[in-house]
Amino acid sequence: MKPILKNNFFLKIFSTACILILFSGCKNSIISDLKNGDLLFVTAKETGLSGAINNVTKKQKNASFDHIGILEKQGKSLFVLHAAPKGGSQKQSLKEFLKDHANDGQKVVLYRIKPEFQNTIPKAIKKANAMIGKPYNFNYILDENSYYCSDFIERSFRDDRIFKLEPMTFIDPKTGKTNTFWEEFYQKKNLKVPEGELGCNPNGLAASEKIERVKEL
């Protein structure tokens, strides 16, 4: 019996090693597929601010997002340029970006600028880097001194019109009235709900005809 047990032990070690090698290979394959200027969309939660954003902005059945960032490749290093409530406009390692959203139970979906518009990426990344350090725009009303996530990306590509600003709506499609969350949100800030004012959101950006969905990371 001892030789059999010994063989089973080595078999388990061999199997585990193979799995780890396969996993590592898949992970490296995912990273190697990424390109400079790729757009990383984060899936929306069902409640809170995330749910409220998605409630009034969702446009597609397969697109339900509440955050977005742009990928920058520097040699072998990968970074995500984005504007977030924690940290404002920032450059974050891809590893930390993915980890943060995984911890929140959210997925990241890769979109890519279509081939005919790829030449806009270097200028967009340069513009995004120039905005690093600006605070987060918690009012979601366009402001030259602070940015929210989709605003940060739209501005990065604004010169080449990859995305466009649209009249914002805070109407709940189910009731036809202003979403309760947003009504209370702006009331606490002593601000009028900016219904109809120009702005953007992750779902609107995902609907751009100049980008295409690639895969879920």
C-alpha positions as CSV (number, residue, x, y, z in Angstrom):
1,M,0.0,0.0,0.0
2,K,2.8,2.4,0.7
3,P,4.0,2.7,-2.9
4,I,0.5,3.4,-4.0
5,L,0.1,6.2,-1.4
6,K,3.4,7.7,-2.4
7,N,2.4,7.7,-6.1
8,N,-0.9,9.4,-5.2
9,F,1.0,12.0,-3.3
10,F,3.2,12.9,-6.2
11,L,0.2,12.8,-8.6
12,K,-1.6,15.4,-6.5
13,I,1.5,17.6,-6.5
14,F,1.9,17.2,-10.3
15,S,-1.8,18.0,-10.8
16,T,-1.6,21.1,-8.6
17,A,1.5,22.4,-10.4
18,C,-0.2,21.9,-13.8
19,I,-3.2,23.9,-12.7
20,L,-1.1,26.8,-11.4
21,I,0.9,26.9,-14.6
22,L,-2.3,26.9,-16.7
23,F,-3.8,29.6,-14.5
24,S,-0.6,31.7,-14.8
25,G,-0.6,31.2,-18.6
26,C,-4.3,32.3,-18.9
27,K,-3.6,35.4,-16.7
28,N,-0.6,36.4,-18.8
29,S,-2.7,35.8,-22.0
30,I,-5.4,38.2,-20.7
31,I,-2.8,40.9,-20.0
32,S,-1.0,40.4,-23.3
33,D,-4.3,41.0,-25.1
34,L,-4.7,44.4,-23.6
35,K,-3.8,47.5,-25.7
36,N,-2.9,51.0,-25.0
37,G,-6.1,53.1,-24.8
38,D,-8.4,50.2,-24.0
39,L,-11.5,51.2,-22.0
40,L,-12.3,49.3,-18.8
41,F,-16.0,49.5,-17.9
42,V,-17.1,48.4,-14.4
43,T,-20.5,46.7,-14.0
44,A,-23.0,48.5,-11.8
45,K,-24.3,47.4,-8.5
46,E,-28.1,47.1,-7.9
47,T,-28.3,49.5,-5.0
48,G,-27.0,52.8,-3.7
49,L,-25.3,55.4,-5.9
50,S,-24.3,52.7,-8.4
51,G,-27.9,51.4,-8.8
52,A,-29.2,55.0,-9.0
53,I,-26.8,55.8,-11.8
54,N,-27.7,52.7,-13.7
55,N,-31.5,53.2,-13.2
56,V,-31.6,56.4,-15.1
57,T,-28.8,55.8,-17.7
58,K,-29.1,52.2,-18.8
59,K,-29.4,52.0,-22.6
60,Q,-28.6,48.4,-23.6
61,K,-29.6,45.0,-22.2
62,N,-25.9,43.8,-22.1
63,A,-24.5,47.1,-20.8
64,S,-25.0,48.0,-17.2
65,F,-22.0,50.1,-15.9
66,D,-21.3,52.7,-13.3
67,H,-17.5,53.4,-13.8
68,I,-14.9,53.6,-16.5
69,G,-11.2,54.0,-16.9
70,I,-8.6,54.1,-19.8
71,L,-5.7,51.7,-19.9
72,E,-2.1,53.1,-20.3
73,K,0.8,50.7,-21.1
74,Q,4.3,51.8,-20.1
75,G,6.7,49.1,-21.1
76,K,5.6,46.0,-19.1
77,S,3.6,48.1,-16.6
78,L,-0.2,48.6,-17.0
79,F,-2.1,51.5,-15.4
80,V,-5.6,52.7,-15.4
81,L,-6.3,56.4,-15.7
82,H,-9.7,57.3,-14.1
83,A,-11.6,59.5,-11.8
84,A,-13.0,57.9,-8.6
85,P,-14.6,59.2,-5.4
86,K,-11.6,57.8,-3.5
87,G,-8.5,59.5,-4.8
88,G,-10.1,61.8,-7.5
89,S,-8.4,61.8,-10.9
90,Q,-5.6,59.2,-10.6
91,K,-3.2,56.7,-12.2
92,Q,-3.7,53.3,-10.6
93,S,-2.0,50.0,-11.4
94,L,-4.3,47.6,-13.3
95,K,-3.8,45.0,-10.7
96,E,-5.1,47.3,-7.9
97,F,-7.9,48.5,-10.1
98,L,-9.2,45.0,-10.8
99,K,-8.7,44.0,-7.2
100,D,-10.7,46.9,-5.9
101,H,-13.7,46.2,-8.0
102,A,-13.5,42.4,-7.5
103,N,-13.7,43.1,-3.7
104,D,-16.9,45.0,-4.4
105,G,-18.3,42.1,-6.4
106,Q,-18.1,44.0,-9.7
107,K,-16.8,42.8,-13.0
108,V,-14.7,44.7,-15.5
109,V,-15.5,44.6,-19.2
110,L,-13.0,45.5,-21.9
111,Y,-14.1,47.8,-24.8
112,R,-11.7,49.0,-27.5
113,I,-11.6,52.0,-29.8
114,K,-12.4,50.8,-33.3
115,P,-9.4,50.5,-35.7
116,E,-10.2,53.7,-37.7
117,F,-10.1,55.8,-34.5
118,Q,-7.0,54.2,-32.9
119,N,-4.9,57.2,-33.9
120,T,-6.8,59.3,-31.3
121,I,-5.4,57.3,-28.3
122,P,-2.0,59.0,-27.8
123,K,-3.6,62.4,-27.5
124,A,-6.3,61.1,-25.2
125,I,-3.8,59.5,-22.9
126,K,-1.7,62.6,-22.8
127,K,-4.8,64.6,-21.9
128,A,-5.8,62.1,-19.2
129,N,-2.4,62.3,-17.6
130,A,-2.7,66.1,-17.6
131,M,-5.9,65.9,-15.6
132,I,-4.4,63.6,-12.9
133,G,-4.6,65.2,-9.4
134,K,-7.9,66.9,-9.9
135,P,-10.6,66.2,-7.3
136,Y,-13.7,64.1,-7.9
137,N,-16.8,65.9,-9.0
138,F,-19.4,64.7,-6.4
139,N,-22.2,66.9,-7.9
140,Y,-22.1,65.3,-11.4
141,I,-22.5,68.7,-12.9
142,L,-19.8,69.6,-15.4
143,D,-17.0,71.6,-13.8
144,E,-13.6,72.6,-15.1
145,N,-11.9,72.0,-11.8
146,S,-13.2,68.5,-10.9
147,Y,-14.2,65.4,-12.8
148,Y,-16.4,62.4,-12.5
149,C,-15.5,59.1,-14.2
150,S,-17.2,59.3,-17.6
151,D,-16.5,63.1,-17.7
152,F,-12.8,62.3,-17.3
153,I,-12.9,59.9,-20.2
154,E,-15.1,62.1,-22.5
155,R,-12.7,65.0,-21.9
156,S,-9.7,62.8,-22.7
157,F,-11.1,62.1,-26.2
158,R,-13.1,65.4,-26.7
159,D,-10.8,66.9,-29.4
160,D,-11.5,63.9,-31.6
161,R,-15.2,63.5,-30.6
162,I,-15.1,59.8,-29.8
163,F,-17.8,60.4,-27.2
164,K,-20.4,63.2,-26.9
165,L,-22.2,65.1,-24.2
166,E,-25.9,64.6,-24.0
167,P,-28.8,66.1,-22.0
168,M,-28.8,64.3,-18.6
169,T,-31.9,62.7,-17.2
170,F,-32.7,61.7,-13.7
171,I,-36.1,60.3,-14.6
172,D,-37.0,56.8,-13.4
173,P,-38.2,55.0,-16.6
174,K,-40.6,52.9,-14.5
175,T,-42.4,55.9,-12.9
176,G,-41.8,58.7,-15.3
177,K,-40.8,60.9,-12.4
178,T,-37.4,62.0,-11.0
179,N,-35.7,59.1,-9.3
180,T,-36.2,59.4,-5.5
181,F,-32.4,58.8,-4.9
182,W,-31.4,61.7,-7.1
183,E,-34.2,64.0,-5.7
184,E,-32.9,63.5,-2.2
185,F,-29.2,63.5,-3.4
186,Y,-29.5,67.1,-4.8
187,Q,-31.8,68.3,-2.1
188,K,-29.1,67.6,0.5
189,K,-26.7,69.6,-1.5
190,N,-29.2,72.5,-1.9
191,L,-28.9,72.1,-5.7
192,K,-31.6,71.7,-8.3
193,V,-31.7,68.4,-10.1
194,P,-29.7,69.1,-13.3
195,E,-32.3,67.6,-15.6
196,G,-31.6,68.4,-19.2
197,E,-28.1,69.8,-18.6
198,L,-25.2,68.4,-20.7
199,G,-23.3,65.5,-19.2
200,C,-22.3,61.9,-19.8
201,N,-22.4,58.5,-18.0
202,P,-20.7,55.1,-18.4
203,N,-23.7,53.5,-20.1
204,G,-23.9,56.4,-22.6
205,L,-20.1,56.0,-23.4
206,A,-20.5,52.3,-23.9
207,A,-23.1,52.9,-26.5
208,S,-20.7,54.9,-28.7
209,E,-20.5,53.6,-32.3
210,K,-16.8,54.3,-32.3
211,I,-15.9,51.6,-29.7
212,E,-16.6,47.9,-29.5
213,R,-17.0,45.4,-26.7
214,V,-14.2,42.9,-26.6
215,K,-14.5,40.7,-23.5
216,E,-15.0,40.5,-19.8
217,L,-11.7,40.4,-17.8
